[in-house]
Amino acid sequence: MNTLLKLGIGLVAFLVLSGLATPAAIFVYELVSKPNLIDLKTSYEQLNETHIKLAFSVTYRGTIPLNDVKLEILNKTLYFGDLPKNTTLTKYVVFNVSSLPEHPEVLMSLKIARIYHLELRIRGAE
């Protein structure tokens, strides 16, 4: 009975751990095999002489859902929420032209399958 109990506990532990590891493994595989798995595009519209409206579009092409996706740029946060497969979401933010650096840094944070937290720091091209 003791051996059977140990085998049962081991099997349950294996199933739980493999369930936790599977989303991360699939995400990493897709990230390596699909160079455009997550796509961040920006565009802008000049509103007047002093302000511009920036558009940030995030496209996700993976099979593991991404959750709590947000972008932080110049002390402003754009919350995209959840991104299922083949989704594009766009958010807008208005900036004073004089407060924009030439190459602003964007911090993208997200959760993979509501389990793993990931942060990507993106710097503008120079």
Biotite code that builds the C-alpha atoms (Angstrom):
import biotite.structure as struc

atoms = struc.array([
    struc.Atom([0.000, 0.000, 0.000], chain_id="A", res_id=1, res_name="MET", atom_name="CA", element="C"),
    struc.Atom([2.840, 2.376, 0.833], chain_id="A", res_id=2, res_name="ASN", atom_name="CA", element="C"),
    struc.Atom([4.359, 1.901, -2.645], chain_id="A", res_id=3, res_name="THR", atom_name="CA", element="C"),
    struc.Atom([0.995, 2.431, -4.298], chain_id="A", res_id=4, res_name="LEU", atom_name="CA", element="C"),
    struc.Atom([0.493, 5.663, -2.331], chain_id="A", res_id=5, res_name="LEU", atom_name="CA", element="C"),
    struc.Atom([3.929, 6.936, -3.352], chain_id="A", res_id=6, res_name="LYS", atom_name="CA", element="C"),
    struc.Atom([3.215, 6.048, -6.979], chain_id="A", res_id=7, res_name="LEU", atom_name="CA", element="C"),
    struc.Atom([-0.109, 7.909, -6.846], chain_id="A", res_id=8, res_name="GLY", atom_name="CA", element="C"),
    struc.Atom([1.462, 11.001, -5.285], chain_id="A", res_id=9, res_name="ILE", atom_name="CA", element="C"),
    struc.Atom([4.256, 10.911, -7.855], chain_id="A", res_id=10, res_name="GLY", atom_name="CA", element="C"),
    struc.Atom([1.756, 10.646, -10.705], chain_id="A", res_id=11, res_name="LEU", atom_name="CA", element="C"),
    struc.Atom([-0.318, 13.568, -9.399], chain_id="A", res_id=12, res_name="VAL", atom_name="CA", element="C"),
    struc.Atom([2.832, 15.691, -8.938], chain_id="A", res_id=13, res_name="ALA", atom_name="CA", element="C"),
    struc.Atom([3.967, 14.855, -12.469], chain_id="A", res_id=14, res_name="PHE", atom_name="CA", element="C"),
    struc.Atom([0.601, 15.823, -13.948], chain_id="A", res_id=15, res_name="LEU", atom_name="CA", element="C"),
    struc.Atom([0.479, 19.113, -12.022], chain_id="A", res_id=16, res_name="VAL", atom_name="CA", element="C"),
    struc.Atom([4.046, 20.075, -12.920], chain_id="A", res_id=17, res_name="LEU", atom_name="CA", element="C"),
    struc.Atom([3.641, 19.131, -16.581], chain_id="A", res_id=18, res_name="SER", atom_name="CA", element="C"),
    struc.Atom([0.437, 21.197, -16.709], chain_id="A", res_id=19, res_name="GLY", atom_name="CA", element="C"),
    struc.Atom([2.364, 24.193, -15.388], chain_id="A", res_id=20, res_name="LEU", atom_name="CA", element="C"),
    struc.Atom([5.350, 23.702, -17.695], chain_id="A", res_id=21, res_name="ALA", atom_name="CA", element="C"),
    struc.Atom([3.460, 22.999, -20.928], chain_id="A", res_id=22, res_name="THR", atom_name="CA", element="C"),
    struc.Atom([2.287, 26.599, -21.651], chain_id="A", res_id=23, res_name="PRO", atom_name="CA", element="C"),
    struc.Atom([5.809, 27.962, -21.202], chain_id="A", res_id=24, res_name="ALA", atom_name="CA", element="C"),
    struc.Atom([7.322, 25.257, -23.410], chain_id="A", res_id=25, res_name="ALA", atom_name="CA", element="C"),
    struc.Atom([4.790, 25.851, -26.198], chain_id="A", res_id=26, res_name="ILE", atom_name="CA", element="C"),
    struc.Atom([5.260, 29.634, -25.981], chain_id="A", res_id=27, res_name="PHE", atom_name="CA", element="C"),
    struc.Atom([9.061, 29.356, -26.205], chain_id="A", res_id=28, res_name="VAL", atom_name="CA", element="C"),
    struc.Atom([8.783, 26.941, -29.137], chain_id="A", res_id=29, res_name="TYR", atom_name="CA", element="C"),
    struc.Atom([6.441, 29.288, -31.002], chain_id="A", res_id=30, res_name="GLU", atom_name="CA", element="C"),
    struc.Atom([8.638, 32.284, -30.187], chain_id="A", res_id=31, res_name="LEU", atom_name="CA", element="C"),
    struc.Atom([11.650, 30.551, -31.733], chain_id="A", res_id=32, res_name="VAL", atom_name="CA", element="C"),
    struc.Atom([9.800, 29.152, -34.750], chain_id="A", res_id=33, res_name="SER", atom_name="CA", element="C"),
    struc.Atom([7.657, 32.224, -35.591], chain_id="A", res_id=34, res_name="LYS", atom_name="CA", element="C"),
    struc.Atom([9.700, 35.442, -35.780], chain_id="A", res_id=35, res_name="PRO", atom_name="CA", element="C"),
    struc.Atom([6.524, 37.546, -35.907], chain_id="A", res_id=36, res_name="ASN", atom_name="CA", element="C"),
    struc.Atom([4.713, 35.816, -33.019], chain_id="A", res_id=37, res_name="LEU", atom_name="CA", element="C"),
    struc.Atom([4.227, 39.149, -31.243], chain_id="A", res_id=38, res_name="ILE", atom_name="CA", element="C"),
    struc.Atom([4.201, 42.223, -33.425], chain_id="A", res_id=39, res_name="ASP", atom_name="CA", element="C"),
    struc.Atom([4.250, 45.786, -32.078], chain_id="A", res_id=40, res_name="LEU", atom_name="CA", element="C"),
    struc.Atom([3.555, 48.535, -34.606], chain_id="A", res_id=41, res_name="LYS", atom_name="CA", element="C"),
    struc.Atom([3.399, 52.255, -34.015], chain_id="A", res_id=42, res_name="THR", atom_name="CA", element="C"),
    struc.Atom([2.045, 55.155, -35.991], chain_id="A", res_id=43, res_name="SER", atom_name="CA", element="C"),
    struc.Atom([1.290, 58.763, -35.205], chain_id="A", res_id=44, res_name="TYR", atom_name="CA", element="C"),
    struc.Atom([-1.026, 61.571, -36.147], chain_id="A", res_id=45, res_name="GLU", atom_name="CA", element="C"),
    struc.Atom([-0.111, 65.216, -35.731], chain_id="A", res_id=46, res_name="GLN", atom_name="CA", element="C"),
    struc.Atom([-3.034, 66.792, -33.838], chain_id="A", res_id=47, res_name="LEU", atom_name="CA", element="C"),
    struc.Atom([-1.677, 70.336, -33.818], chain_id="A", res_id=48, res_name="ASN", atom_name="CA", element="C"),
    struc.Atom([1.669, 72.125, -33.480], chain_id="A", res_id=49, res_name="GLU", atom_name="CA", element="C"),
    struc.Atom([2.213, 70.932, -29.917], chain_id="A", res_id=50, res_name="THR", atom_name="CA", element="C"),
    struc.Atom([0.582, 67.473, -29.658], chain_id="A", res_id=51, res_name="HIS", atom_name="CA", element="C"),
    struc.Atom([0.672, 64.144, -31.468], chain_id="A", res_id=52, res_name="ILE", atom_name="CA", element="C"),
    struc.Atom([-1.440, 61.028, -31.057], chain_id="A", res_id=53, res_name="LYS", atom_name="CA", element="C"),
    struc.Atom([0.569, 57.795, -31.016], chain_id="A", res_id=54, res_name="LEU", atom_name="CA", element="C"),
    struc.Atom([-1.093, 54.512, -31.938], chain_id="A", res_id=55, res_name="ALA", atom_name="CA", element="C"),
    struc.Atom([0.302, 51.243, -30.583], chain_id="A", res_id=56, res_name="PHE", atom_name="CA", element="C"),
    struc.Atom([-0.973, 48.032, -32.200], chain_id="A", res_id=57, res_name="SER", atom_name="CA", element="C"),
    struc.Atom([-0.125, 44.641, -30.724], chain_id="A", res_id=58, res_name="VAL", atom_name="CA", element="C"),
    struc.Atom([-0.699, 41.524, -32.813], chain_id="A", res_id=59, res_name="THR", atom_name="CA", element="C"),
    struc.Atom([-0.375, 38.028, -31.349], chain_id="A", res_id=60, res_name="TYR", atom_name="CA", element="C"),
    struc.Atom([-0.210, 34.881, -33.484], chain_id="A", res_id=61, res_name="ARG", atom_name="CA", element="C"),
    struc.Atom([0.466, 32.185, -30.869], chain_id="A", res_id=62, res_name="GLY", atom_name="CA", element="C"),
    struc.Atom([-1.698, 29.421, -29.433], chain_id="A", res_id=63, res_name="THR", atom_name="CA", element="C"),
    struc.Atom([-1.097, 30.059, -25.726], chain_id="A", res_id=64, res_name="ILE", atom_name="CA", element="C"),
    struc.Atom([-3.221, 33.019, -24.517], chain_id="A", res_id=65, res_name="PRO", atom_name="CA", element="C"),
    struc.Atom([-1.455, 36.136, -23.317], chain_id="A", res_id=66, res_name="LEU", atom_name="CA", element="C"),
    struc.Atom([-3.011, 37.951, -20.364], chain_id="A", res_id=67, res_name="ASN", atom_name="CA", element="C"),
    struc.Atom([-2.701, 41.359, -18.725], chain_id="A", res_id=68, res_name="ASP", atom_name="CA", element="C"),
    struc.Atom([-0.802, 42.788, -21.691], chain_id="A", res_id=69, res_name="VAL", atom_name="CA", element="C"),
    struc.Atom([0.268, 46.381, -21.146], chain_id="A", res_id=70, res_name="LYS", atom_name="CA", element="C"),
    struc.Atom([2.714, 48.924, -22.532], chain_id="A", res_id=71, res_name="LEU", atom_name="CA", element="C"),
    struc.Atom([4.405, 51.629, -20.504], chain_id="A", res_id=72, res_name="GLU", atom_name="CA", element="C"),
    struc.Atom([5.850, 54.623, -22.302], chain_id="A", res_id=73, res_name="ILE", atom_name="CA", element="C"),
    struc.Atom([6.953, 57.919, -20.760], chain_id="A", res_id=74, res_name="LEU", atom_name="CA", element="C"),
    struc.Atom([5.020, 57.352, -17.501], chain_id="A", res_id=75, res_name="ASN", atom_name="CA", element="C"),
    struc.Atom([1.820, 56.410, -19.330], chain_id="A", res_id=76, res_name="LYS", atom_name="CA", element="C"),
    struc.Atom([0.302, 52.914, -19.285], chain_id="A", res_id=77, res_name="THR", atom_name="CA", element="C"),
    struc.Atom([-1.730, 51.409, -22.102], chain_id="A", res_id=78, res_name="LEU", atom_name="CA", element="C"),
    struc.Atom([-3.671, 48.334, -20.944], chain_id="A", res_id=79, res_name="TYR", atom_name="CA", element="C"),
    struc.Atom([-4.530, 45.845, -23.708], chain_id="A", res_id=80, res_name="PHE", atom_name="CA", element="C"),
    struc.Atom([-5.895, 43.073, -21.488], chain_id="A", res_id=81, res_name="GLY", atom_name="CA", element="C"),
    struc.Atom([-6.032, 39.541, -22.877], chain_id="A", res_id=82, res_name="ASP", atom_name="CA", element="C"),
    struc.Atom([-4.773, 38.601, -26.340], chain_id="A", res_id=83, res_name="LEU", atom_name="CA", element="C"),
    struc.Atom([-6.091, 35.318, -27.741], chain_id="A", res_id=84, res_name="PRO", atom_name="CA", element="C"),
    struc.Atom([-4.684, 33.789, -30.925], chain_id="A", res_id=85, res_name="LYS", atom_name="CA", element="C"),
    struc.Atom([-4.709, 35.968, -34.075], chain_id="A", res_id=86, res_name="ASN", atom_name="CA", element="C"),
    struc.Atom([-5.753, 39.140, -32.307], chain_id="A", res_id=87, res_name="THR", atom_name="CA", element="C"),
    struc.Atom([-4.729, 42.728, -32.982], chain_id="A", res_id=88, res_name="THR", atom_name="CA", element="C"),
    struc.Atom([-5.550, 45.428, -30.453], chain_id="A", res_id=89, res_name="LEU", atom_name="CA", element="C"),
    struc.Atom([-4.767, 49.125, -30.833], chain_id="A", res_id=90, res_name="THR", atom_name="CA", element="C"),
    struc.Atom([-4.528, 51.797, -28.134], chain_id="A", res_id=91, res_name="LYS", atom_name="CA", element="C"),
    struc.Atom([-3.872, 55.526, -28.480], chain_id="A", res_id=92, res_name="TYR", atom_name="CA", element="C"),
    struc.Atom([-2.067, 58.055, -26.333], chain_id="A", res_id=93, res_name="VAL", atom_name="CA", element="C"),
    struc.Atom([-1.535, 61.802, -26.789], chain_id="A", res_id=94, res_name="VAL", atom_name="CA", element="C"),
    struc.Atom([1.843, 63.390, -26.070], chain_id="A", res_id=95, res_name="PHE", atom_name="CA", element="C"),
    struc.Atom([3.207, 66.896, -26.059], chain_id="A", res_id=96, res_name="ASN", atom_name="CA", element="C"),
    struc.Atom([5.815, 67.028, -28.810], chain_id="A", res_id=97, res_name="VAL", atom_name="CA", element="C"),
    struc.Atom([8.292, 68.846, -26.574], chain_id="A", res_id=98, res_name="SER", atom_name="CA", element="C"),
    struc.Atom([8.204, 66.035, -23.983], chain_id="A", res_id=99, res_name="SER", atom_name="CA", element="C"),
    struc.Atom([9.068, 63.228, -26.416], chain_id="A", res_id=100, res_name="LEU", atom_name="CA", element="C"),
    struc.Atom([12.651, 61.981, -26.553], chain_id="A", res_id=101, res_name="PRO", atom_name="CA", element="C"),
    struc.Atom([13.991, 60.999, -29.959], chain_id="A", res_id=102, res_name="GLU", atom_name="CA", element="C"),
    struc.Atom([14.042, 57.268, -29.118], chain_id="A", res_id=103, res_name="HIS", atom_name="CA", element="C"),
    struc.Atom([11.598, 56.541, -26.285], chain_id="A", res_id=104, res_name="PRO", atom_name="CA", element="C"),
    struc.Atom([11.744, 53.275, -24.385], chain_id="A", res_id=105, res_name="GLU", atom_name="CA", element="C"),
    struc.Atom([8.663, 51.051, -24.216], chain_id="A", res_id=106, res_name="VAL", atom_name="CA", element="C"),
    struc.Atom([8.148, 48.404, -21.544], chain_id="A", res_id=107, res_name="LEU", atom_name="CA", element="C"),
    struc.Atom([5.797, 45.601, -22.546], chain_id="A", res_id=108, res_name="MET", atom_name="CA", element="C"),
    struc.Atom([4.620, 43.289, -19.792], chain_id="A", res_id=109, res_name="SER", atom_name="CA", element="C"),
    struc.Atom([2.345, 40.268, -20.058], chain_id="A", res_id=110, res_name="LEU", atom_name="CA", element="C"),
    struc.Atom([1.485, 36.919, -18.536], chain_id="A", res_id=111, res_name="LYS", atom_name="CA", element="C"),
    struc.Atom([1.711, 33.654, -20.433], chain_id="A", res_id=112, res_name="ILE", atom_name="CA", element="C"),
    struc.Atom([-1.428, 31.582, -19.719], chain_id="A", res_id=113, res_name="ALA", atom_name="CA", element="C"),
    struc.Atom([-1.957, 33.611, -16.511], chain_id="A", res_id=114, res_name="ARG", atom_name="CA", element="C"),
    struc.Atom([1.064, 31.829, -14.994], chain_id="A", res_id=115, res_name="ILE", atom_name="CA", element="C"),
    struc.Atom([4.375, 33.280, -16.166], chain_id="A", res_id=116, res_name="TYR", atom_name="CA", element="C"),
    struc.Atom([5.151, 37.012, -16.048], chain_id="A", res_id=117, res_name="HIS", atom_name="CA", element="C"),
    struc.Atom([7.300, 38.358, -18.893], chain_id="A", res_id=118, res_name="LEU", atom_name="CA", element="C"),
    struc.Atom([8.665, 41.868, -19.472], chain_id="A", res_id=119, res_name="GLU", atom_name="CA", element="C"),
    struc.Atom([10.201, 43.113, -22.702], chain_id="A", res_id=120, res_name="LEU", atom_name="CA", element="C"),
    struc.Atom([12.088, 46.404, -22.841], chain_id="A", res_id=121, res_name="ARG", atom_name="CA", element="C"),
    struc.Atom([11.982, 47.904, -26.336], chain_id="A", res_id=122, res_name="ILE", atom_name="CA", element="C"),
    struc.Atom([14.183, 50.814, -27.353], chain_id="A", res_id=123, res_name="ARG", atom_name="CA", element="C"),
    struc.Atom([13.650, 52.902, -30.483], chain_id="A", res_id=124, res_name="GLY", atom_name="CA", element="C"),
    struc.Atom([16.057, 52.384, -33.368], chain_id="A", res_id=125, res_name="ALA", atom_name="CA", element="C"),
    struc.Atom([18.937, 54.808, -33.550], chain_id="A", res_id=126, res_name="GLU", atom_name="CA", element="C"),
])
